[in-house]
Amino acid sequence: MEIFKYRLWQEQKFQCLYTGRVFPFNQLFGDTNNYQIEHTIPRSISFDSELKNLTVCDSVYNNFTKTITSQLECPNYYESYTLDTVDGKLNVLQL
């Protein structure tokens, strides 16, 4: 599983897709458990645990999102987000 974590970290340009924070290699592994592998689309919905449906994300943020009922409660939710904003982020990740 560690090789998947490393590969996802590289594909995501060394950042958490949910918080946007860049994190170094030394925080990816070890006893700190700052970052974990998460299903992008929940496994209970997608039944998919393939690499294409996995993300390396901030553990604190990931655990917090499991306790909320609405995305509006997320600390990084911005009403001004548009499809163009999200599309721009996706283009950067694809480069």
ZITAHU-V450922 format. One record per backbone hydrogen bond with DSSP energy under -1.0 kcal/mol. NH is the residue of the N-H (numbers start at 0). CO is the residue of the C=O. E is the energy in kcal/mol with one decimal. If there is no record, write none. Layout:
((NH,CO,E) (NH,CO,E))
This chain:
((4,0,-2.0) (5,1,-2.3) (6,2,-2.4) (7,3,-2.9) (8,4,-2.3) (9,5,-2.0) (10,6,-2.5) (11,7,-2.2) (12,9,-1.7) (13,8,-2.9) (15,20,-2.6) (19,15,-2.4) (22,13,-2.7) (26,23,-1.5) (27,24,-1.5) (35,56,-2.5) (37,54,-3.2) (39,52,-2.6) (44,41,-1.7) (45,41,-2.8) (46,42,-2.4) (52,49,-2.1) (53,50,-1.8) (54,37,-2.5) (56,35,-2.9) (58,33,-3.2) (61,57,-2.7) (62,58,-2.6) (63,59,-2.1) (64,60,-2.4) (66,63,-2.0) (72,69,-1.8) (73,70,-1.5) (76,73,-1.7) (80,77,-1.8) (85,81,-1.9) (86,82,-2.9) (87,83,-2.3) (88,84,-1.6) (89,85,-2.2) (90,86,-2.3) (91,87,-1.7) (92,88,-1.9) (93,89,-1.6))
